[in-house]
Structures are given as C-alpha cells and as structure tokens.
Amino acid sequence: MKAPTFKTLSVALALATTLALAGCGKDSAPESTFVLLDGSQQTTQNLKGKVTLVNFWATSCTTCVAEMPQIVATYDKFKAKGYETVAVAMQYDPPSYVVNFAETRKLPFKVAIDNTGEVARAWGDIKLTPTTFVLNKQGEIVKRYVGAPNFDELHKLIEKLLAEA
C-alpha cells in the first residue's frame, strides 16, 4: 500500500473538519473577546445564561445587508426573554463603514469589529458571510447557518432554547 499524498491528507482533513462542524452538536463556543463599536469588550463567557446569536457579516455582503432587518426584528422579539445578538464585522470591513451601517440602521444589539481576524479564526476560520451561530444558555453551539437562516425555523429554535432551564 502506498503512502497517502499531501493532497489526499488535505482533502481528508478538510472533510473531517466539515463533518465536525456540520452538526455542531453541542460544542462549546470558542473562547473569544469581541471588541464592540463603543470600545468595550464582550467575551463568550459573558454570553452564558442567554440564548445568543453570533452573526459574522460584512457591509459589502449583499445577503448580510438584506438579512439585517430580520436579525433586528428577531432581536427585538426575544431580547426581553434573555436573548442576545452579537454581529461581528469581518476583518476586511473598513471600521468606518461598520460604524456608519450600525448608526444609520440603528442596530439595537452589540456590533463588534474583528479587525485582526482572530475571532473569525477561533470560530472555525470563517470566510463566508453571513455565517451565523446560535448558542444555548450554556454557551454551546446548537446551530450553524451559512447564508441567510430560515427565520421561521430560527425563531422556533430560539423559543425552544429560551424555554430550557
């Protein structure tokens, strides 16, 4: 039997990573520090106790911009029940664009700028936007969406997670 080639090993590793992330079972959210627009910091530890949506997005992403009103509506619908949203702007997004977007659209939730790319790398080396994670109250990833979520399905999931102890 001949030894596997680098290409074969790379494909196998990519497949294993994809399969590991696909279901996201109940993996803990990676330890991350989000730098918010006001300069304050939020960590994944601070999110425990709340159902949280972490959305990786960019002002240059048409799907991200199109889904943002629904993310706002979702936040408004559930915020009083222990729901949080953190919108993480990608490293390549100019901070001035992110600030302008957040202010002009009056985004009511936490907006972070990942200016080093460290947060995106920690969450699975996020490259595609939007990529959205739903965390339960224990800080575990229960769902990952690449592309816009089905918001009816998302709302049902949030309601279920909010009802859990």
C-alpha positions in Angstrom: 0.0 0.0 0.0 1.5 3.4 -1.0 1.6 6.3 1.5 -1.1 8.9 1.2 -0.1 12.1 -0.7 -0.3 15.6 0.8 -3.3 16.3 -1.4 -5.1 13.2 -0.1 -4.4 14.2 3.5 -5.5 17.7 2.9 -8.8 16.5 1.4 -9.3 14.1 4.3 -8.6 16.9 6.8 -11.0 19.3 5.1 -13.7 16.7 5.0 -13.2 15.8 8.7 -13.4 19.5 9.6 -16.5 20.0 7.6 -18.2 17.0 9.1 -17.2 18.0 12.6 -18.7 21.5 12.1 -21.7 20.4 10.1 -23.9 19.3 13.0 -22.2 21.4 15.6 -23.9 19.1 18.2 -23.2 20.8 21.5 -19.7 22.1 21.1 -18.8 24.9 23.4 -18.5 28.3 21.7 -14.8 29.2 21.3 -13.3 31.5 23.9 -13.4 34.9 22.2 -13.2 38.5 23.0 -15.5 40.8 20.9 -14.4 44.4 20.6 -17.6 46.4 20.4 -18.1 49.7 18.5 -18.0 51.7 21.8 -14.6 50.2 22.6 -15.9 47.9 25.3 -15.3 44.2 25.3 -17.6 41.2 25.5 -16.4 37.6 25.9 -18.1 34.3 25.1 -18.1 33.8 28.9 -20.3 36.9 29.3 -22.9 35.4 27.0 -23.6 32.4 29.2 -27.1 32.5 30.7 -28.6 33.9 27.5 -29.5 32.4 24.2 -27.2 34.2 21.7 -27.0 34.7 18.0 -23.4 35.4 16.8 -23.5 36.7 13.2 -20.4 37.1 11.1 -21.2 39.6 8.4 -19.7 42.4 6.2 -21.1 45.7 4.8 -20.0 44.5 1.3 -22.1 41.3 1.6 -25.5 41.8 -0.1 -27.0 38.8 1.7 -25.8 40.2 5.1 -27.3 43.6 4.4 -30.5 42.0 3.2 -30.9 39.8 6.3 -30.1 42.5 8.8 -33.6 43.8 9.2 -34.8 40.3 10.1 -31.9 39.9 12.6 -33.0 43.2 14.2 -36.7 42.0 14.3 -35.6 38.7 15.8 -33.6 40.6 18.5 -36.5 42.9 19.2 -38.9 40.0 19.5 -36.8 38.0 22.0 -34.5 40.4 23.8 -36.8 40.8 26.9 -36.7 37.0 27.3 -32.9 36.6 27.7 -31.8 36.7 24.1 -28.7 38.4 22.8 -27.2 39.2 19.4 -23.6 39.9 18.6 -22.9 41.0 15.0 -19.2 40.5 14.1 -17.9 42.5 11.2 -15.2 40.8 9.2 -11.6 41.8 9.3 -11.7 43.3 5.8 -14.7 45.5 6.5 -13.5 49.1 7.0 -14.4 50.2 10.6 -15.9 53.5 9.3 -18.3 51.5 7.1 -19.4 49.3 10.0 -19.9 52.3 12.3 -21.9 54.1 9.6 -24.0 51.0 8.9 -24.7 50.4 12.6 -25.7 54.0 13.2 -27.8 54.6 10.1 -29.7 51.3 10.6 -29.9 51.9 14.3 -28.7 48.4 15.1 -30.0 47.7 18.6 -27.6 44.9 19.5 -23.9 44.5 20.1 -21.8 45.1 17.0 -18.1 44.0 17.0 -15.3 44.6 14.6 -12.9 41.7 14.2 -10.0 43.9 12.9 -7.4 41.2 13.5 -9.4 38.2 12.1 -8.8 36.4 15.4 -12.5 36.0 16.2 -13.3 34.5 12.8 -10.4 32.1 13.0 -11.5 31.0 16.5 -15.0 30.2 15.3 -13.8 27.8 12.6 -11.9 30.2 10.3 -15.0 31.9 9.0 -14.6 33.1 5.4 -18.1 33.0 4.0 -20.6 35.7 5.1 -23.1 35.6 6.5 -22.2 32.8 8.9 -24.4 32.6 12.0 -24.2 30.6 15.2 -26.9 30.0 17.7 -25.7 29.4 21.3 -27.8 28.0 24.1 -27.7 29.3 27.7 -24.7 27.1 28.5 -22.7 28.7 25.7 -22.9 25.7 23.5 -23.3 26.0 19.7 -26.6 24.3 18.8 -26.9 25.6 15.2 -24.7 27.0 12.4 -26.1 28.7 9.3 -24.0 29.6 6.3 -26.1 32.1 4.3 -29.3 33.6 5.5 -31.1 31.5 8.0 -34.7 30.4 7.6 -36.1 32.9 10.1 -39.2 30.9 10.9 -37.0 27.9 11.8 -34.7 30.2 13.7 -37.5 31.7 15.8 -38.8 28.2 16.7 -35.2 27.2 17.8 -34.8 30.4 19.9 -38.2 29.8 21.6 -37.2 26.2 22.4 -33.8 27.3 23.8 -35.3 30.1 25.8 -37.7 27.6 27.4 -34.9 25.4 28.6 -33.5 25.7 32.1 
